[in-house]
């Protein structure tokens, strides 16, 4: 066996993105997507469609070879062809293509101009039940007048006016004609076909603005000219609608979420008559994907479960959940989390501590799932070992049970060395078991000799709805106390040196990093704030998520002049004069989720106060860096910052 290599930033990005496992209707093959986790000179990451036989020892075969983005493979109901999306003809402009199951050239079916979205785990394309049509989401394209004005530079932006709606379009496969477009004035975020093929269940809003998603509703949209019927509406968001095969129910997920696409929550069903039931009552899990059994009596769920992930089955009549699988694994929620064949076999992409993302299948034996690993897309997976990943538990605020992960490098001193706490984004997310050499900068920190602490404080998913919503109105309160108590646990158990602590995180984790250096100025010797919030009022004023912060601070009024109001009380900038921790700030210039001014504000305050700080802004980048060179730069700077300040 060759010696292990030291992980570099280039190594961390060399692992391919594997996603969207689609098992054929007869279960003989699985199509999936293999691509880069970054962009170089294209708008979308390069990716291609691959296929593998569903048998032990099979070899994956590449089906498409274009130099841009081929994604979202979907088997026709008869299993004879694969529909997919590609921008091979024009960079960034995706079209619908059709590929024979036995191979050959993909045939373009559409000539559209509007954007086909596919954010995170939300699928933008689906076959009709009879296989004659393909529905896909498309955002309205620019009008000829808008194109002319842009060309003439007569293009003043009227903020939050004239937004582009995303609609369902239905393509007739034989005629290549778009035969249906969902109604004007209805923003469709997600959809699924009814088994009749005559209507859709949709997640919809009245406005095509990102903040409108936070007040979305579940609705039924007919293919004809009938009225749109609201099926469910509450203060919680909804996601992943799935119509039962008998047409009696629509299942969906719901919770208060921080981001569209990060949607682990409770499973609800609504009947045709509008009766809504919570099927996750008493379940200490958070489901992030679901699908019906053929007899419409059970719902299969993929779940965040007590710090790991699992697969369950819920009886629709009783709400009883049966755990079919639970492990130290992460199922990737991209495109669609899982697919099923006619026999009930499941295909999914998963990863774990020692295994990067790959395709596998599961068959049921009694009340358990037996898994088979199929693909092996990372031949250099065994070249690296960055440390020992273990689960830890401690008591958080109010004595609540908390869980997290600790990545301990092989050369860690017995009494505990330098430790970096990384707070996940969301907050309605979870840090699960991942293949650490390819998990952002985590493995790089361990390679550099740092212990990495990954807490799941209250507000995280995996412990049910109450836990996930327990920090509403209190972000920076007891969730922060949970994190501090977790750090104390690591120190007490000789996992960390209390004099060599650092903290980092992105988005909500970036907020927590800024919060940390203003609340515990002597605890941390270094911090890295990545796309984090420093001032909740200015965030509300410019962020595209401006409805979220008000909801997640308990329907608070951002313009309340009371200095003890939550917007002031939980803004790190309010306490910035306490800060003494050297802080590196990293941010994308085109970030509309957490606008870049949040970092400018915090940087300027730290600079004025004489605190060691640096701010790096990445051009063209949104919330989450996309370009390869920018990602590599951020990794290097993060590791170097902690090395400079914690290894002294």
N, C-alpha and C positions, 0 to 999 in steps of 0.2 A: 504494500500500500504506500503510495507516495506521501511525503510529508505534507502536513497542513500548511496552507499559505496564510499570510497576514492579509486580512480583509482591507481593501482600499475603497474609496468612493466609487471608482470605476467598476470594481467588482460588485458593489451593492446594486448598481444600475444594470449590471449585465444579465441579471435574472429576468426571464421573460414574464410578461403578464399572461396568465392563462385564465380564461373566463368563459362563461355562458355555455355550459355543457348541455347539449340537446340530444337526447336519446331518440333514435328512430322509432316510429310506431310499433315495429315488430321487435324492437329491442336488440337488433343485431349490430348496430353501429352507434357511435356517439360523435356528433359534430361539435366543434368548439373553436374558440378564438385564441390565437397566439399572437402576441404583439409586444411592442416596447411600452415601457411605463413612462415615456417622455416623448417630446417632439424635438426635431432638429430643424428642418426647414419646411415643414408642412403644418397645416392648421390642426390636424388631428394626428394622434399617435399612429405610427405604421402598425398594421396588423393584418393577419390573413386567416382564412378558414382552414381548419385541419379536421381530419376524421380518423377514427380508430375503431377497429372491430371490438365488440364487447366480449373479449375472452382474454384469459391470462396469457401474458407473453406477446400480445399483439403489438405491432409497430404502427405508430401514428404516421399518417400520410398527409402531405400538404395538398389542399384542393385549389387554393387561389394563390397567385404569385404577384399581384400588383404591388407597386411601391408605395401605395398610400394606405387607406384604411378600409378593410373589409370586415364587417362586424354583423352581429345579430342574426346568425343562421337560424332558420326556422323550417322544420320539416313540414311538407304538405301532409294533410291527414292520411293520404294513401301511401305516404312514404316514398313517392317516386321522384321528388324534387326538393331542393332547398331554396327558399327565398333568403336573401340577405341584403344588407345595405353596403354601398361602396361609394367613395368619392373619386374613383379612378379616372373619371373623365374631366373633373374640375376640382381643384384642391378645395376641400371643405364643403362642397356641395354634394350631399349624399343622394343617391338614387336607389330604387328598388331593383334588384337583379334576381334572376332565376337560374339555378344550376341543376342539371340532371343528377340524380342520386348516384349514378354510375360514373360520374365525372364528365369532363368536357369543359367548354367555355361558358362562362356566365353570360346570360342574355339580359340586356337592360330592358326593363319594363316601363320605366317612367322617364319623363323629361321635365321634371319640376324645377322651380327656382327657389322655393322656400326652404328654410332650414328644417332638417329632420332631427329633433332633439333626442338625446338619450342620457339624461343625467343619472350618474351613479347606478342605482339598482332598478331603474324604471325602464321597462321594455317599450320601444316605440312601434313595434310591428307585430302583427298576428294574422294568421290565416282564419278565414271563416270556417265554421264547422263543416260545411259541405265541400271545402277546398276549391271553390270557384272564384273566391275573392280574397284580397289581401288588404287589411286595414293598416294604416300607418298614420303617425302624427306628423303634422307639418305646420310650421309657423308661416303666417302670411308673408309673401315676398314684398319687396319694394314695388310701389306703383311706378308707372312710367314717369309721372310728374315728380316723384321723389328722386328717381334716378337723374332726371334732367337737372333738378335743383342741386343735387350733390355734385354733378359734373360742373355746374356753373358756380359752385361754392356759395350758392344761395341757400345754405343749409343750417340756419339757426335751429337749435334744439329747443323745442317747447317741452320742458321737463314734465314727465308723467302724463303727457297727452299723446294721442295718436299711437298708442301701443299696438304691437302686432299680436293678434290672437293666434294661439295654437289650436288646430282643429283636427278632427278625425277625417281622413280621406280614405275612400274605399276604391280600390283598383279592381276592375274585372280582368282576371288573368288572361282570358282568351282574347278579348277585344283590345286589351291594353288601355282602356279608357277609365278615367276616374268617374265613377258613377254616383258618388255621394260625398258630400262634405257637410260636416256638422254645422249647426246653425250659427249665424252671426251673433256676436255679443256673448258667446259662451267660450271661456278659456278652459280647454281640456288639458289636464296635467297627466292623467293616466286613463286607460280604458281597458275593457275586456268585452268580448262578444257574449251575447246571450246564446244559449244552446239552439234557439230557434233561428239564429242568424238574422233576426229582424230588428234588433236593437242592441244597445251597448249600456253597460254600467260604466260610469265615468266619475273621476274625481274632477270637480269643476269649480270655477269661480266666475264672477261677473266681469272681472277686470283682468287684463293680461299683464299684471304687475307681480313681481316676485312676492311682495308683501301680501298680496291677495290670497296666496296659497294658505296662509295661516288662518283664514276664515273660509276654507274650502268646504264643499259639501259632496255627498255621494248622490248621484242622480242617474236616472234612466233616460237615454236618448234614443228615440225611434229612428229607424232608417228613413222613414217617410217624413211627412209634414206634421205629425202629431206633436203634442206638447212635451216639453221636458219635465219629468216628474222628479221631485226631490225625494230620495229614499231615506236619507239620514242627514241631520245637521246638528252639531253641538259645538261647544267651545274647543273641543279637541280636533286635531287634524285627522284626516282619513287617508288610507293608502292601500294598494294592492287588492283592488276589488276582484272577486272571482265568483262567477255565476255557477250555481250547482247544476249538474247535468240534467236534473229533472225540471229545472227552471223555477223552483219554488223559493230559493234563497239566493241572496248575494252575501258572501262572506267578505270581510275587510278587516284591516288593522287600524287601530286608533290609539292615540296618546297625545300628549303635548310634546311636540318635537321641536328641535332647534334647527334642523336642516331638511329640506326636501330631499328624499332619497335615503336619509338615515331614519328608518321607520320601524324600529323594533317596538312592539307594543302589545296590546291585548287583541284577541280575536273576537269580533262581533259578527252576528248574522242579522240580516233584515229580510223579512218575508215580503212577498208581493203585496200584502196588505199593509205594510209599513210597520209591523211589529219588530222591535229590535231587542236582541238578547246578547248579553256578555257571556261568551263561552270560556273566558279565562278567569272567571271569578275564583279566587283562592289559589291560582297557579303562581308559583314563585319563578316565573319565566317571562321572557319577552320574545314574542314571535316576530320574525322579520320576513318570512315567506310562508305561503300557504297554497294548498291545492286540494281539490275534492276527490274523494273516492268515487268510483264509477256508479255506486248505488246511492250517492248523495247522503249517506248516513254518517260519514266520517270526514274529518278534515285533517290532512297531513300538514304539520307545521315544522319549520326549521326555526330554532330558538336560540337566543342568548340565555344561558342557563347557569347561574351560580358561578360566573367567571369562566365557564367553558361554553361549549355549544352542543346542541343536541337536536334530535328529531323526535317529534311526538305525534300522537294521534288523538284527536278530540272527538268524542261522541256528540253529535249535534243535538240529540234529544236530551241527554243528561248533563252535558258539559264535562264529563269525566275525561281526564287526560291520561293516556298511557305513554310512558317514556319508551321509545323504541331504540334510542341510541343516545349516549352522552359521553363526551370525551374531551381531552385536552387538545382541541382541534379548532380550526376556524374554517367555516364554510364561507366561500366568497360570495358576497351579495352584489353581483354585477350582471347586468343584462337580465337574466332570470337566475335565481339561486339554484333551482333544481328543475328537472323535467322528468316525466314519467312515461313509460310505454304502455301498451294495451294490457300487459299483464300486471302492471303496478311496480315494475322495477324502476329504480330512481338513478339518475345521473346527476353528479354535482362536482364542483371543483372545491378542493379543500387543501389546507396546509397545516403544518404543526411545527413544533420546536425543531425537529430534525429533518423536515421535509418541506421544500418550497411548493407552491401551488401546482397541483396536477389533477387530472380527471380520474374519477372513480365511479363505480356503480354499486348499488345496494339492492339486495333482494330480502324479502321478509321471511323469517323463519320463526313462527310463533309470534311472540311479542318483542322480537329483536330484529335488527337489521344486520345482515352479513355483508361486509364490504369487500370489493375487489379493486385494487389499484390498477389502473390501465396505463395511462401515459407516464412518460419519464422525460419531460421536456428540458431538464436542467442537468446535463451530464457532469457539471462541475459542482454539484450540490454537496459532495463530500469533501471538497477541498478546504472547507472552512469550519472552524468551531470557535465561536465567539464567547462561549461561557455556558454556565449552567442555569437554565430557566426553571424557576420553581414558583409555586403558589404560596402566598402568605395570607394570614388572617389576623385581624386585630379588632379591638373595640374602638369605634368612632364616637362621635358626639352622641350624647344621651345613651351610651352603652350599646349602640347599634352594631351589629356584626358587619365588618368590612372585609373586602378581599382585594388582592392585587397580585401582580407578578413582580418578581425580582430576577434580574439577569446578573449573575455573579461571574466576573471574569475568572479565568483559570488561575491567574496570578494574584488574586485578591489576598491581602494579608489576613491572618487569622483573626486579628482584632477588628477588622473592618477598615476599608480604605475609602477613598473619595467616592461619593455617590451623587448621581444626578437623578432627581425626581422629574419624570416626564408626565404631565397631566394631559389626558386625551381631550380631543375636541368634542363639540356638541353643545351642551353637556350630555344630551341624551345619546350617548354612545357607550362603547366598552372596549377596553384593551383586552384582547383574547390571545390565545396561544398562536404565535406566528413563527414563521421561519426567520429568525432574527438577523441573519446576514443580509437579507434583502428587505428588512423592515425599516425603512427610512434611515435615520442616522443612529438607531439604537445599537445595532451590532458594531458600528464604527466606534461608538463610545466605549463599549465593552472591550474592543480590540485595543483601545488606547488605555485600558486599565481601570475604567470606571465601572462601579456597580450601577445598574440602572433600575430604578424603582418605578413601577407602572401601576399606580393606584386606581381603583374603581370606586370613587366616593359616591355618596347619595346623589341622585340625579342620573346615575348610569343605568343602563339597561341590563337585564338578566336576573332581576329580583322582583319582577312584577310591577304593576302600574303605580302602586303607592310609592314604592322606592324611587321609581323613575321621575315622579312628579314631586318628590319631597323637598326639592330645593327651589320650587317656584316661589318667587317673592324673596329669596334668600341666597342668590348666587353670590358667593363670597362669605357666606355665614357658616352654617354647620357643614357644608360640603368642604370648605377650607379647613375647618376643624378636623374633619375626617382625614384629610390629607396630612395635616401636621401630626396627628396621632399615629398615622402610618409611618411617617418618618421617625418619630420617637421609637416606634416598635423596631424599626431597622437598626437604630442606634443601640437600643437595649439588647438586641440579639446579635450584636457584633457583626452586623452586615455593613455598617457605615461608621465612618469617623465623624463625630459631631462638628469638628472644626474644618471639615472639607466637604461641605454640602453645596450642591448646585440645583437649580430648577430650570425647567424649560417646558415648552409646549406651544401648540399652534391653535389659533382661533380661541375657543373657550380656554384651552390650555395656555394660550398667550395672555389672555386676561388674567388667569391665575398666576402667571409668572410676574406680571406687573403688580398684581395684588400682593404677592408674596414679599416683594422687595419693599413695599410700603407698609406692610403689616408686621413683618418679622425682619427688620433691617439688619439684625445681627446674626440671623440664622444661616443665611446663604452667603457664600463667598463669590458667587457668580450666577448670572441668570441670562437666558436667551429667550426673548419674547418674539414669537413668530406670528405675524398677522393677528395681534391681540388687541383687545379693547382697553383703552385707558380712560375714556370719558364717555359715560353712557348717554349723556345729553347730545353731544355732537354725533355720536354713533347713530342715535335715533334720527337726527336731522338729515343724515346723508346716506345711511345704509339702505340697500334694497330690501333688507329684512326688518324694516322699521316696525312692523306689527309684532314681530317675535319678541323683542325686548320688553315691550309693554306687557304682553301676555306672560312672559316668564318672570317678570317682576310683579306678578300678582295683579294684573290690570292697573298698574301704576300710571300716574300722570307725569310724563316727562317734564312738563313745564310747571310743576308744583314748586313755588318759590321757597318752601320750607327747607332749610339747610339739612334737616334730618330726614328728608325724603329719600327713597331708595336710590334714585338716580345719582344724587350727590353722595349718599352714604356708602354706596358700593363702587364708586369710581376711584380707581387708583390715583388719578390726578389730584383728588382731594387731599391725599395724604403724602404727596410726593416729596414734601420737605423732610420727611422722615427717612427717605431712601439714602442708602450708602453703598448698595451692592453694585459692583461693575455689571453693566447690562448691555448686551448686544441685541439690537432690534433688526429683524428681517421682515420685508413686506413686499408684496407685489403691487406695482404701480396702478394696475387696472382692477384692483380688488374692490368689488361693489358689495360684497357681504360684510367685510370689515374694512372700511375705506382706509387708505394709506395715511390719511391725516391723523389717525389714532396713534401711529408710530411717530409721526412728526411732532405731535403735541408732547408725547412722553419724552422723546429724545431732547427736545428743546428745554423742557423743564429740568431734566437730569443735567444737561450741559450747563444751564444757567446756575445750577446749584453746586457745580464742581464735582459731580459724580462721574466716574469713568464710564463712558458710553460710546457706542458706535451705532450708526444707522446705515443699513444697506437696503436700497430700493431696486427692485428688479423690473425693468421696462417690459411692457406688454403682458405682464403676468396677472392672472386673476387670483381668487382665493384658493391657494394651493398651486405651487409652482409647476409648470408644464415643460419648460424647455430644458434640455439636457445640461447645458453649460450652467444654467442658473441653479439647477438642483445640485450639481456637483459643487458649485461654489458655496451654496448654503451648508452642505454637509461639512466641507472643509472648515469653514468659518466657525461652525458650531463646535466641532471637536477641538479646534485650536483655541477657542475662547475658554473652554473649560480646562484644557491642558495648561494654559497660561496661568489661570487663577486658582486651580485646585491642586495642581501638582507642584506648587512652589515649595 
